[in-house]
Amino acid sequence: MMGERTLTSNFQLFTRRIRSDWHYQYRALRTAVDWIIAIYFVIPLLIVAGYQYYSWWQTQPSWFSWLPLPLVTIVLYIFTWLGTIRYFVEEGDQLFLRQNDHWFKQLMVLGYRYSLVLQGATTLFLLAVFLPLLIKTFSFSPLEVLSLYLLTYLLKLNLGLARQLLAIHVYGIFFWLIRIAAFVGLFFLYEASVAHLREQVMYSWLEILLLLVLLVIQTRVRLRQKGAFFADVTRESHSRMRIVSIMLIQVVRRKPKPTRKHPVLFRRSQRLFRGTGANVGLSDFLAKSFFRNGTQWKMTIQFVIVISAAMFIMPGPIKIIVWILMACLLAYWRKLFCKEELTAPFLRLFHLSDKAKLEALQTTIPVLVLPALIFISLCLGISFFTWWGPILMVAAAFPLAYGTSSVFTSWY
């Protein structure tokens, strides 16, 4: 009864640390991937990537023949060296949890099992990316694909454990010399195994069995290893900070740019919309805020480049669907920007009704959508390779911009 209660407590502690880690990674991603980037880059990229992956299964691209099997082997091998086996131990565990070897080992076993599942899922995802190439070009059978998956997965786990054991017992330059020698030597063994996977299937399964036995031995040695607590704590800290460290790579000290006295666009503060009333003033404010915003210009240009390039790849019916979806995304994107601008502190000094704000959105958003949509429509028309295609699609961009804007501004 006491053992079951202890196991339950350890599992609750482990799940709490898992949730804390995922929440921390999510918050780190939120600082780089906000709603703007998700709308203008992530969603279009997922749509294009999903369609491209589907098209690879339907029709084999000509450039598939340019990709040799050793290139795929190099990518898979480098992947086996990435990542590590985590145990979710923390520095505070030495005060209480570390004093009971049984409890502490249970926590490490739970972290080890979690790492096995996570590494298996990431290996499966990477292999799924190469699956059309492996089956369509290299004519791999399902059994051979399974062998390649198990070979890569087990090698990744063994390398993760071997690096940890090596770091505990070897230090300094000898540690790096052994790692370099192992990296080069194991690559040739792995490349030979993949190259002869179809010719000598039995040998591949023997290699898998050997890796499985080696994994069991290394696991037992690693979980019983003494004196590895602080190394595990340091590794856990690095794993927790993996996303933050990537984002901080480009953080450099730059000389602050001088503040511009006059904006590049609309420096004379001329009116953009005719009429009087609060809604007209808000429309001028929203339009100028957008066109004077360098970040919005940069992201819009990147968005347009990605979508315009995709128009030359996708077939006709899909192009039209993506064109309409991108117009909806642009309208929604502009609406979110305008609503955020309407929360500016100085606007609270004025009594602005929701009706005036809604009318300002209805007036401004089509104007903000049109520049990007016109360029995308022009590339879409050119991709049809007809003289009337660009003219027709650019002309159709105007009603599409106003139509999608009307839909997304029908409510505030």
VOLUMGU-866506 format. One record per residue (C-alpha): residue number from 1; x, y, z. Coordinates in pm, 1 decimal, decimal comma, always signed. Each point is the difference from the previous one (the first is absolute). Last residue first. Example, Ala and Ser with C-alpha at 12.3 -4.5 7.8 and 13.67 -1.06 7.14 Angstrom:
<pts>
PT   nr         x         y         z
PT    2   +1367,0    -106,0    +714,0
PT    1    -137,0    -344,0     +66,0
</pts>
This chain:
<pts>
PT   nr         x         y         z
PT  412   -1664,4   +4470,7   -3406,7
PT  411    -237,8    -196,6    -217,3
PT  410     -68,9      +6,5    -374,7
PT  409    +364,8     +97,1     -35,6
PT  408    +120,6    -349,9     -88,6
PT  407    -265,8     -52,1    -267,8
PT  406     +31,6    +349,9    -144,0
PT  405    +376,0     -41,0     -21,9
PT  404     -43,1    -326,2    -190,9
PT  403    -230,1    +170,5    -251,0
PT  402    +204,1    +319,6     -33,5
PT  401    +319,2    -192,4     -71,2
PT  400    -176,4    -248,8    -230,0
PT  399    -172,6    +282,3    -190,6
PT  398    +338,0    +167,6     -59,4
PT  397    +207,9    -312,4     -67,1
PT  396    -222,5    -101,5    -291,9
PT  395    +147,3    +276,0    -215,4
PT  394    +350,5    -120,9     +84,4
PT  393    -105,4    -356,7     -86,2
PT  392    -152,7     +93,8    -335,9
PT  391    +288,4    +220,5    -114,5
PT  390    +266,0    -251,2    +107,7
PT  389    -176,3    -291,8    -176,5
PT  388     -94,9    +178,2    -323,3
PT  387    +334,8     -44,1    -172,2
PT  386     +21,8    -365,9     +98,8
PT  385    +269,3    -190,3    +189,9
PT  384    -235,2    -102,6    +286,5
PT  383    +283,7     +75,3    +244,2
PT  382     -10,7    +364,6    -112,5
PT  381    -353,8     +32,7    +136,1
PT  380    +100,4    -141,2    +338,3
PT  379    +302,5    +229,5     +10,0
PT  378    -228,8    +299,5     -64,6
PT  377    -248,8    -123,3    +259,7
PT  376    +277,0     -22,0    +261,8
PT  375    +108,1    +354,6     -88,1
PT  374    -357,1    +128,9     +18,2
PT  373     -60,1    -180,1    +331,0
PT  372    +298,5    +163,9    +166,1
PT  371     -96,9    +352,1    -103,6
PT  370    -380,0     -56,8     +47,7
PT  369     -21,4    -117,6    +361,5
PT  368     +81,7    +332,0    +166,9
PT  367    -251,4    +191,8    -213,6
PT  366    -265,0    -266,3     +64,2
PT  365     +70,0     +33,3    +376,3
PT  364     -42,6    +376,4     +26,3
PT  363    -365,3     +78,0     -71,4
PT  362    -159,3    -296,6    +176,2
PT  361    +239,2     +39,2    +292,2
PT  360     -84,3    +370,5     +35,0
PT  359    -371,7     -81,8     -10,3
PT  358     +52,4    -252,7    +280,3
PT  357    +191,4    +254,0    +209,3
PT  356    -271,5    +263,0     -47,0
PT  355    -268,6    -251,1     +98,5
PT  354    +199,6    -107,7    +303,7
PT  353     -18,9    +358,8    +123,4
PT  352    +300,7    +221,7     +45,0
PT  351      +5,8    +248,6    +287,7
PT  350    +350,8    +131,8     -24,0
PT  349    +279,6     -14,3    +257,4
PT  348      -3,6    -377,8     -31,1
PT  347    +151,1     +44,1    -344,3
PT  346    +325,6    +107,3    +168,1
PT  345     +45,2    -344,4    +156,6
PT  344      -4,3    -192,7    -329,4
PT  343    -271,5    -270,5      +7,5
PT  342    -109,0     +87,7    -354,2
PT  341    +341,4    -111,3    -123,1
PT  340     -69,0    -355,2    +119,2
PT  339    -333,1      -1,5    -179,1
PT  338    +172,8    +120,8    -315,6
PT  337    +264,1    -273,6     +12,7
PT  336    -259,0    -270,6     +64,4
PT  335    -209,5    +128,1    -291,0
PT  334    +300,8      +6,2    -230,3
PT  333     +77,3    -365,8     +76,6
PT  332    -363,0    -100,8     -50,3
PT  331     -11,3    +171,2    -338,5
PT  330    +334,9    -147,7    -100,6
PT  329    -106,9    -347,2    +111,1
PT  328    -324,3     +25,7    -197,0
PT  327    +190,5    +111,0    -310,2
PT  326    +239,1    -289,9     +54,9
PT  325    -293,4    -241,9      +8,8
PT  324    -134,9    +138,5    -328,6
PT  323    +337,7     -38,2    -172,6
PT  322     +48,5    -345,7    +155,0
PT  321    -329,0    -114,8    -155,0
PT  320     +87,2    +155,1    -336,3
PT  319    +344,5    -158,8      -1,1
PT  318    -143,4    -341,0     +95,1
PT  317    -218,5      +3,8    -312,2
PT  316    +294,6     +89,6    -227,8
PT  315    +278,5    -230,6    +120,7
PT  314    +253,8    +110,7    +264,1
PT  313    +361,6     +95,1     -73,5
PT  312     -18,6    +346,1    -159,0
PT  311    -248,4    +122,4    +261,7
PT  310    +233,5    -116,0    +279,1
PT  309    +252,1    +266,3    -101,1
PT  308    -267,8    +267,9     +41,2
PT  307     -96,3    -138,9    +342,1
PT  306    +355,7      +5,6    +135,9
PT  305     +90,7    +337,8    -151,3
PT  304    -324,0    +162,6    +116,3
PT  303     +48,2    -116,0    +359,0
PT  302    +359,9    +120,9      +3,5
PT  301    -109,0    +340,2    -131,4
PT  300    -281,1     +17,9    +255,8
PT  299    +237,4     -87,1    +283,4
PT  298    +241,8    +277,4     -94,8
PT  297    -273,8    +257,6     -55,5
PT  296    -165,2     -81,8    +331,4
PT  295    +332,4     +30,8    +180,4
PT  294     +72,0    +333,6    -166,2
PT  293    -323,9    +156,2    +124,2
PT  292     -62,2    +325,3    -187,8
PT  291    -248,5    -164,8    -236,2
PT  290    -190,6    -155,4    +290,7
PT  289     -16,6    +303,3    +226,7
PT  288     -88,8    +219,5    -296,7
PT  287    -297,0    -218,9     -87,3
PT  286    -120,9     -26,1    +359,9
PT  285     +23,4    +374,7     +72,2
PT  284    -170,3    +101,3    -324,0
PT  283    -283,5    -244,6     +70,6
PT  282     -27,9    +130,5    +356,6
PT  281     -40,3    +353,7    -128,5
PT  280    -266,5    -113,7    -244,7
PT  279    -187,5    -190,4    +273,0
PT  278      +6,5    +300,1    +232,2
PT  277    -184,0    +218,3    -243,0
PT  276     +58,4    +173,3    -328,8
PT  275     +37,2    -112,1    -357,5
PT  274    +273,2     -96,4    -238,4
PT  273    +265,1    -257,4     +79,4
PT  272    +377,1     +36,4     -21,4
PT  271     +46,3    +340,9    +160,3
PT  270    +347,1    +148,5     -11,7
PT  269    +230,3     -37,7    +299,2
PT  268    +285,8    +176,4    -184,7
PT  267    +232,1    -298,7     +51,0
PT  266    -251,8    -234,5    -160,8
PT  265    +259,9    -273,3     -48,3
PT  264    +365,9     +30,8    +105,7
PT  263     -92,0    +122,2    +348,1
PT  262    +151,5    +327,3    +128,5
PT  261    +238,9     +43,4    +293,1
PT  260    +155,0    -344,7     -38,6
PT  259    +152,0    -131,7    +322,2
PT  258    +363,0     -95,6     -36,7
PT  257     +63,7    -373,4      -6,2
PT  256    +146,1    -152,1    +314,0
PT  255    +344,1    -155,4     -48,5
PT  254     -40,3    -372,2     +14,6
PT  253     +82,4    -251,6    +270,9
PT  252     -66,4    -346,3    -122,5
PT  251    -288,7    -241,3     +53,2
PT  250     +16,2    -233,5    -300,2
PT  249     +71,6    -310,5    +204,1
PT  248    -262,0     +96,7    +260,5
PT  247    -286,1    -170,2    -188,6
PT  246    +187,6    -329,2     -10,8
PT  245     +82,0     +24,8    +371,6
PT  244    -367,3     +57,6     +85,0
PT  243    -103,2    -311,0    -192,2
PT  242    +255,0    -227,7    +171,1
PT  241     -36,1    +148,6    +349,2
PT  240    -167,0    -305,6    +152,8
PT  239    +250,9    -230,2    -167,2
PT  238    +291,0    +206,8    +133,3
PT  237    -142,2     -11,4    +354,1
PT  236     -53,4    -374,7     -25,9
PT  235    +358,9     -46,4    -111,9
PT  234    +126,3    +201,7    +295,6
PT  233    -215,5    -199,4    +244,7
PT  232    +113,1    -328,4    -156,2
PT  231    +365,2    +102,4     +35,2
PT  230     -72,8     +94,1    +363,0
PT  229    -145,5    -343,9     +73,3
PT  228    +253,5    -214,0    -186,7
PT  227    +200,8    -116,3    +301,3
PT  226    -122,9    -357,3      -5,0
PT  225    -124,2    -181,2    -308,0
PT  224    -274,4    -252,9     +65,4
PT  223    -238,7    +152,3    -256,4
PT  222    +284,5     +25,4    -250,8
PT  221    +125,1    -356,3     +38,5
PT  220    -348,3    -149,9     -33,3
PT  219     -77,5    +219,7    -299,9
PT  218    +333,6     -76,1    -164,6
PT  217     -65,4    -374,5     +21,1
PT  216    -356,7     +27,9    -131,3
PT  215    +111,3    +224,7    -284,7
PT  214    +282,0    -238,9     -94,8
PT  213    -251,1    -284,4     -23,3
PT  212    -224,8    +213,4    -223,1
PT  211    +294,7    +109,7    -214,6
PT  210     +98,2    -365,1     -53,4
PT  209    -358,0     -91,8     -91,6
PT  208     -12,1    +285,3    -249,5
PT  207    +332,8    -109,7    -147,9
PT  206    -135,2    -353,7     -32,1
PT  205    -308,9    +143,1    -170,5
PT  204    +220,7    +179,3    -248,6
PT  203    +203,0    -315,4     -64,5
PT  202    -321,1    -184,1     -84,2
PT  201    -102,9    +268,2    -248,8
PT  200    +318,7     -30,6    -200,5
PT  199     -68,2    +151,4    -344,7
PT  198    -270,2    +243,1    +102,0
PT  197    +186,9    +148,7    +297,2
PT  196    +337,8      -7,4    -172,6
PT  195     +26,5    +379,8     -35,4
PT  194    -161,9     +55,4    +339,9
PT  193    +249,0    -224,6    +181,7
PT  192    +296,4    +141,7    -192,2
PT  191    -104,8    +354,5     +90,7
PT  190     -37,9     -95,1    +366,3
PT  189    +345,1    -159,6     +14,8
PT  188    +157,3    +291,5    -187,2
PT  187    -170,8    +246,2    +232,7
PT  186    +105,9    -193,9    +307,7
PT  185    +366,4     +61,7     -80,3
PT  184     -31,3    +373,6     -60,0
PT  183    -210,8     +79,1    +306,4
PT  182    +192,3    -242,2    +221,6
PT  181    +333,8    +159,3     -93,8
PT  180    -141,3    +347,7     +63,4
PT  179    -150,8    -104,2    +334,5
PT  178    +323,0    -170,9    +109,4
PT  177    +201,4    +311,0     -84,9
PT  176    -253,5    +218,2    +181,4
PT  175     +21,3    -196,7    +324,3
PT  174    +378,6     -28,0     -24,7
PT  173     +21,0    +379,3     -21,6
PT  172    -147,8     +50,3    +342,8
PT  171    -176,6    -266,0    +201,6
PT  170     -88,6    -370,1     -13,3
PT  169    -201,6    -194,2    +260,2
PT  168    -328,9    +192,2     +31,0
PT  167      +0,8    +146,0    -351,0
PT  166     +49,8    -347,9    -148,1
PT  165    -298,6    -138,6    +189,0
PT  164    -219,7    +284,6    -128,0
PT  163    +129,7     -30,5    -356,0
PT  162     -65,0    -376,3      +5,9
PT  161    -357,6     +50,0    +120,4
PT  160     -88,0    +238,5    -282,4
PT  159    +188,8    -208,3    -254,9
PT  158    -191,5    -311,1    +101,7
PT  157    -333,2    +179,7     -29,5
PT  156     +79,8    +140,2    -344,4
PT  155    +129,3    -338,4    -122,6
PT  154    -323,1    -162,5    +118,0
PT  153    -212,9    +250,2    -190,9
PT  152    +206,0      -7,0    -319,5
PT  151      +8,0    -380,8     -23,0
PT  150    -363,4     -30,8    +104,0
PT  149    -109,2    +247,3    -266,8
PT  148    +218,8    -153,1    -270,9
PT  147    -134,8    -346,3     +79,6
PT  146    -356,4    +129,3     -15,5
PT  145     +72,0    +158,7    -337,4
PT  144    +143,8    -333,3    -117,2
PT  143    -313,1    -183,3    +113,5
PT  142    -222,2    +254,2    -177,3
PT  141    +201,5     -53,3    -323,3
PT  140    +248,3    +259,3    -115,4
PT  139     -14,3     +83,5    -370,4
PT  138    +276,3    +266,2      +8,4
PT  137    -200,5    +258,5    -192,6
PT  136    -365,7     -50,7     +95,5
PT  135     +41,2    -176,0    +336,1
PT  134    +300,6    +180,9    +147,9
PT  133     -82,1    +336,2    -156,0
PT  132    -365,2     -13,9    +105,7
PT  131    +111,1    -104,3    +354,1
PT  130    +257,8    +273,6     +50,8
PT  129    -232,1    +219,2    +208,5
PT  128    -138,6    -310,4    +173,3
PT  127    +354,3     -88,4    +107,2
PT  126     +30,6    +334,5    +175,7
PT  125    -334,7     -45,8    +176,3
PT  124     +78,7    -356,5    +109,3
PT  123    +334,0    +108,7    +143,7
PT  122    -173,7    +281,1    +189,3
PT  121    -259,9    -241,1    +139,6
PT  120    +257,7    -260,1    +104,9
PT  119    +211,8    +265,0    +169,2
PT  118    -303,9    +118,8    +195,3
PT  117    -105,0    -349,9    +103,1
PT  116    +349,2     -99,2    +113,8
PT  115     +45,2    +335,1    +175,3
PT  114    -318,5     -55,9    +201,5
PT  113    +129,3    -342,3     +98,7
PT  112    +325,2    +153,0    +124,4
PT  111    -185,4    +269,0    +193,9
PT  110    -210,8    -266,0    +171,5
PT  109    +312,3    -206,1     +74,0
PT  108    +172,1    +306,9    +147,5
PT  107    -292,8     +65,2    +233,9
PT  106      -4,0    -364,6    +109,4
PT  105    +376,3     +18,8     +62,5
PT  104     -50,1    +296,8    +232,8
PT  103    -264,4    -182,3    +201,0
PT  102    +215,2    -309,9     +40,9
PT  101    +318,5    +193,6     +73,7
PT  100    -159,1    +194,9    +286,0
PT   99    +226,0    +292,6     +96,1
PT   98     -27,1    +141,1    -352,9
PT   97    -366,3     +82,0     +59,7
PT   96     +69,2    +218,9    +302,4
PT   95    +257,5    +278,5     -32,4
PT   94    +170,7    -139,3    -311,8
PT   93    -324,8     +40,0    -193,7
PT   92     +37,5    +379,3      +8,4
PT   91    +245,6     -15,2    -289,0
PT   90    -259,8    -147,0    -230,5
PT   89     -43,0    -339,9    -161,7
PT   88    -215,3     -32,3    -309,1
PT   87    +171,9    -318,6    -125,7
PT   86     +70,8    +101,2    -359,8
PT   85    +166,3    -206,2    -272,8
PT   84    +151,3    +231,1    -259,5
PT   83     -68,4    +184,6    -321,5
PT   82    +197,7      +1,6    -323,1
PT   81    +256,8    -264,8     -90,8
PT   80    -257,0    -228,5    -164,8
PT   79    -116,3    +295,0    -210,9
PT   78    +346,6     +30,4    -153,2
PT   77     -37,1    -362,5    -109,0
PT   76    -342,5     +53,7    -151,6
PT   75    +118,8    +299,0    -202,8
PT   74    +313,6    -183,9    -115,8
PT   73    -203,6    -307,7     -99,6
PT   72    -235,9    +213,5    -207,9
PT   71    +302,4    +135,8    -187,8
PT   70    +140,7    -352,4     -34,6
PT   69    -325,0    -106,4    -176,2
PT   68     +59,2    +236,9    -288,7
PT   67    -228,8    +298,1     -72,0
PT   66      +1,0    +102,1    -366,9
PT   65    -272,2    -251,0     -89,7
PT   64    -237,3    +175,4    +239,4
PT   63     +53,2    +314,1    -210,6
PT   62    -248,0    -129,7    -256,7
PT   61    -285,0      +8,9    +248,8
PT   60    -184,3    -331,1     +63,6
PT   59    -370,4     +41,3     -54,0
PT   58    -274,0     -92,8    +248,6
PT   57    +210,4     -63,7    +309,8
PT   56    +209,0    +308,7     -62,7
PT   55    -320,8    +199,5     -52,9
PT   54    -109,8     -73,4    +356,9
PT   53    +331,7    +127,1    +137,4
PT   52     -30,2    +311,8    -212,3
PT   51    -355,0     +62,3    +123,0
PT   50    +102,5     -33,9    +361,2
PT   49    +304,5    +221,8     -49,2
PT   48    -208,3    +271,5    -170,6
PT   47    -264,4      -3,3    +273,3
PT   46    +258,4     -19,9    +279,3
PT   45    +194,6    +291,2    -150,9
PT   44    -315,8    +207,1     -38,2
PT   43     -86,7     -61,4    +370,2
PT   42    +352,9     +66,9    +131,3
PT   41     +77,4    +313,5    -203,4
PT   40    -259,6    +280,3      -7,8
PT   39    -241,1    -128,9    +260,0
PT   38    +236,9    -164,4    +247,7
PT   37    +244,1    +289,8     -34,3
PT   36    -274,8    +247,7     +89,6
PT   35    -146,4    -213,8    +279,0
PT   34    +331,7     -17,5    +183,0
PT   33    +282,3    -237,3     -78,8
PT   32    +312,6    +142,0    +167,8
PT   31    -115,2     +77,7    +356,1
PT   30    -268,4    -266,2     -25,5
PT   29    +268,0    -260,2     -63,7
PT   28    +154,8     +62,9    +341,3
PT   27    -343,7     -18,0    +163,9
PT   26     -61,3    -335,0    -165,4
PT   25    +341,4    -132,2    +104,9
PT   24     -75,8     +98,7    +361,9
PT   23    -342,9    -161,5     -12,1
PT   22    +152,0    -318,1    -138,7
PT   21    +258,8      -7,9    +278,6
PT   20    -251,8     +74,2    +276,4
PT   19    -234,4    -266,8    -129,6
PT   18    +282,4    -254,6      +0,6
PT   17    +108,5    +109,8    +347,6
PT   16    -353,0     -48,6    +133,0
PT   15     -19,3    -338,2    -173,4
PT   14    +319,9    -109,7    +179,7
PT   13    -116,2    +119,2    +340,4
PT   12    -332,2    -178,0     -49,3
PT   11    +184,1    -315,0    -107,4
PT   10    +226,1     +19,4    +304,4
PT    9    -301,8     +35,7    +229,7
PT    8    -174,2    -294,6    -165,1
PT    7    +310,2    -216,1     +33,9
PT    6     +26,1     +92,6    +367,8
PT    5    -364,9     -85,9     +59,7
PT    4     +44,5    -333,8    -176,8
PT    3    +305,6     -77,2    +212,7
PT    2    -181,8     +87,5    +324,5
PT    1    -283,6    -234,4     -90,2
</pts>
